[in-house]
Amino acid sequence: MAAFEEMAVLPELAKAVEDMDWMLPTDVQAEAIPLILGGGDVLMAAETGSGKTGAFCLPIIQIVWETLKDLEGGKGSKSSGESQTSPHWLLSMFDRGAALAVTPDGLRCQSREPREWHGCRANKGVHGNGKYYFEATVTDEGLCRVGWSTAQASMDLGTDKFGFGFGGTGKKSHAKQFDNYGEAFGMHDVIGCLLNLEKGEIRFMKNGLDLGTAFTLNSQQKSMTYYPAVVLKNAEMSFNFGAMPFKYPPPADFIALSATPKEFVKNNPVSSQSNQGDTSKPVNNAPQAIIIEPSRELAEQTYNQIQKFKGHIKDPSVRELLVIGGVNIKEQIAVLNKGVDIVVGTPGRLEDLIQGGYLSLTHCRFFVLDEADGLLKQGYKDLIDRLHKQIPKITSDGKRLQMIVCSATLHDFEVKRMAERLMHFPTWVDLKGEDAVPETVHHVVVMVDPQKDRSWESLRQKVQTDGVHAYDNVRPGSNTIETLSEATKLLKAEYCVRAIREHKMDRALIFCRTKLDCDNLERYLKSAGGREFSCVCLHGDRKPPERKANLEKFKRQEVKFLICTDVAARGLDITGLPFMINVTLPDEKSNYVHRIGRVGRAERMGLAISLVSSVPEKVWYHGEWCSTRGRNCQNTNLTDQGGCCVWYQEPRYLAEIEDHLNITIQQVGPDIKVPMNAFDGKVTYGEKKANLGSNYQNHVQQMAPAVAELSSLESQAQLLYLKWHLAAA
């Protein structure tokens, strides 16, 4: 398809896209595909259903196939290192700390590690004789030290006898000796580094000012090879070795490193050592791409998309594997042993295979975190860090690891922190921006007040609740905080039924806070009877075959309602939903927007109803302290008493959501009737609004008063001008 091929996508991939009836790239695909094909790290935020899976899968499949094709043709089977192939002076891709990133042009480096120093040397050094100069510019806040290093020195420049550095604190350093020198430097300052091998002297300049001799070299030190070097702590610097004009030229008798005579240049030995042997040949259990998803369903969706995309890719074929729990691990190991190029999986099973030695990360080119905010909220930060540390940042043929992160929002603090820590100068593709509810969604709040609505007293035998009040003295007629909390749980189940009947819902997503809440609501809806309340559950405690079957039933509209938790529903691409019910508000503001955004797509109107308790509700809150992590737990004490329960304050969360969206969400009564006139005319949820766009009927009559007022104002302005002009004359 021409539109995709214009982005340099393989014709075979474009043909697969055409088979899927994709007419044009979506916005996120148009932005992200060229960036990934170009070798960059990408952070992307876009709604589910926006095509973001294709945005990262298409370029990954292409690069994986091209790599396999090169290997098959004998290209890249042995790679000479950067020191042998590049005639330019650059920062070494190989001779560097694990957390230090180098840009592809080799002239800028960055470390986002806030606690440790990470350093780097250049790919070439000077020895013998001469006077040499390079510039380093501080391009971001942080701690940095720059200077000259020998091959024997540690990466922590200036802390041993083989390195000489000048730091931003205004101190020179050598052999763990830190002394005052010159003055401090920081953001935008340019540090000139001078090496005089004739005199045996190292000195520095700041913004063109010569700071004087910093170090005097003895005869043994003069005979060594010196490499430009840097060490950073949560900082960034750029370098000029002379390929571009210097901002502050050196003294007349010094030359740029790039002009060093060949006989005085020595390649960095670490670069060539990194490429000894033929390690670029594929290894069966070492895929080129690892894609991590927060749920089995989302992993299956991505895996299925990859299979569709690679339909026309042949000679060689790209092999993919789905790695999720609930499937026999021996089958997955057998497939890995036969050979796999792309692995899609959930965190737990991936780590099991890696720790067991069945899945190797040695040849990984792509590390993808889909729904990264969900992964972090599920507590996988440490696992992500561990996996990232194990993946070589540079492949044996000099290709850099690419990291792609997708998130519901890039404004999530934890996602930002992770990106700064792990990613390499990522490009942000933010097509979502700050959180907002689509105009096609009507969202309302129903306050559940058990003190005003006493109908809960007749529901005690019908509705099963979560059991947090099993040991409390809960009884009708009482107004204790525990009784009202239990009453809220009873009423919410009934209000859910009431909402379904009032709006004649034939298809809806229903969000509950916990897996137990999902089970209880499913039981209550089924007891309400018949096709009217047909439903299925989707959460982590259901077996994978059941989860898959339930999702398919809902998609095929064999049942009307899908009851799920935030985690289970994350990333599910279910189109055409007219209704959504929040049985409990999420405690995370962005999750409200994430839920609401599942209705009202493709210009179709949607209604989202949130049931909000007016009184505190006691709920389960299982943390690391819970020995069973919630499974059959009966410890109903509060967390500050060693238990697994907390008081949930929904009015507070509602206020935070309204403040976050800068709106006031309309409240409707317990009858859950939504006045249509409040939403710009009558609509049918699930269908396009009849009056979308301009209504030209009676248009002239509607505009007439405004036109008359504008005409009057213009006449007044002209008269005032004439009066002023005559007075001035």
Phi, psi and omega in degrees: 000129190303317185299320179283321181294333176295338177269013179073021175284140180305142178304325180295323177288320178298323178294320178296320178296320178296321178300332181271006179065031172273111185282317182220155175297142173288171182302315183291327177291317180298328180278313192277323185302310179298325180296317181289318177298331180279357174097011185265161170278142186226132170251122182231138175237121177202156181293155170300136182091003182270357180092018183290333177298316176294330182297327177256332182289318183300308179293328179294313179302317182298312183292322177299314180297316180297323177295315178298321180296318179297317180295321179296325180272004178091356178280140174076003178292330171227135183235127171282145187287174182300328183292335181268331187266330185267125176278355186262158172276122183219165168287140184287134174286340187255319185273076186202163176287159186297328184263006181262125181258142178241133179293156181303332179280354176073018185239005177216143179223159186207140170228128179255012177284117186277345186252338186238152172275138175227133187238180182200149172244165177283167181280354179220158177223172179242149179208169174092276187207167174113172179234124192231158187210142167214161180246145174229131182245134177281117185251001175201156180296150179147186180258134182213156177215133185229155179165218185237141183221146172269169182295333182281346186289156173285168178288343180275079190312129174087004181258357174228180187280002182252007181221150183226116186232162175228120187257162181297342178280358180087022180242143172266152186218139178197132177052046179065016178255117181247117182233150177299138181204127176063237181207164182294156176221161183202210186312129177075354177288145180248122181254120175268131183247118184246135177233119179248098181282344177286315182268341184075059186215142173237130175215171186226156174237146174239116180050042177089349180271122180286122184269359177090179183295129177260315182221144173248126184269138174278176186299323179292317180294326179297334183276355183277165174268134183245130180248137170306138185215157180211153172220136187231152169225106182052052184214178182212140177220150173244157188231148173227111181266006176119356178292333176245157177302138179287146177291321177233098184301149180283173173306156190303328185270005177260146178242157176293147178304324182295344180259011182297131175303143186305324184292345180255006181258137176228132179289147177293119184294335182295324181297315182286328178295327182296341185247013177290141181084166182255082183263003182273351178296141183296144174247135189306314186264019180242089182291161177273342182222134174242121179244118183255129180241150183281345182218159180298318183298316181292323177298319179295320179298314180295317179300316180295323177296317179300318180298323178289316183298324187268014184304327182255004180277122181218165171050071002270164178275153176262127185254131182238158180217137175264125184238099180224161176288166180082359177243144182305119183294333180296325178295319180293320179296320180298319179293318178301319181294334178280337178124125181220140180254326180229129178244128175246127183198175174264156190302314185300310182291324177301314181294323177302314182290323180290314180295329179281356179081011182271340180233120183258144180256010189294333184246017184291124178258332184232129176239108188246128174247106179268142185051055186299324179298324177293318178299318181291321180293333178278001175089025184262016181302310183296322179296316179301316179299318181297315181295317181299322180294327183283339183277126176300135183282342177228130177283169183296338178262019173084008180275138183272144175300132175254133179244131181236126183237125176249140182212153176298327176210137177278357181271001175293127185301315183294324178295317178301314181297318180296319180298317179296326185282322192247334191268161188250095180046057185291148172267131180272127174245089186251093181264003181256324180068199179294154185300138176204150178269132181303148180296339182279000181251125169268123178235133185227163179242136174246114178283129180257106185243100183290348178280331178268321182258102183268010182296345180298336183296333180269359184260355188299328181271350184260324186254128175268130181255184190280356174084009181290341180254023183300329183251012178261155180275079182262124181206149177301147180091344180266151177242028178292158181298326179290319179296316181294326177296314178297322180297321178301317181297320179294315183294322182298321177297318181289322178295329177296315177297319181297319180296319180298317182288318183299320184256011177047049183293128177247358178197121182204153172259130182240120182261128173244161185283320183234166177296323179295319177299320178300312181300316182294319179292321177302317181297320182289318179297319179294327179289336178292338166101141165070188182295334184302327183239027180297134187206163173221163182250150176221106175201173191295339182274350177279144181296147183308316179298322180291318179300314180298315181296319180296317179297318179295321178300317181291317180297321180278002179062032173283337172231160186271329191232138175247116181259125187207167172266168178302315184297314183294327184273350186301125175082358180292128183260088180243114187267159172075027181278125180272336188224152174212141179235127169266105176292326175223138177294145175286151178276356179251121186303317183294332179292331176298312180296322180298318179293309184301324184292357180276351174244167176071036179263163177053043177066011178269141184282145179221153178238127178241125183244128178246126177268115187241121180287133179279347180242159178299142180239127178280129185223164176286142175213090184268122178246196181298336181289341182280119186297332182255002184051039173099344183286113180058025179287138180234017180277094187269008174291159176288158184299326180285356175246019178084012183257197184233034179228153174222164173269126184260123185253087184296322177302325178294317180294324177297316179297320179294321179295316180296320179294320180296320182268353180058044179218170169245119182281130183296137176259139176239163186283175180299343176282350176058035173274128182255115181291119184293327184294343177285347184239044171060051172097168183287136178227163171244115184294135183097349178241163178290145179294134185296326184252030175297139181090187184284142175254103187280347180292131182061022185297318182296315180298322181293326184273344188305312181300319181294320179295318180297319180294319179297320179298318180295317180296321179295318179298318180296319181297319180294319179297319179297321180295315180297319179298316181296319182295318180293321179295321181291329181287000000 
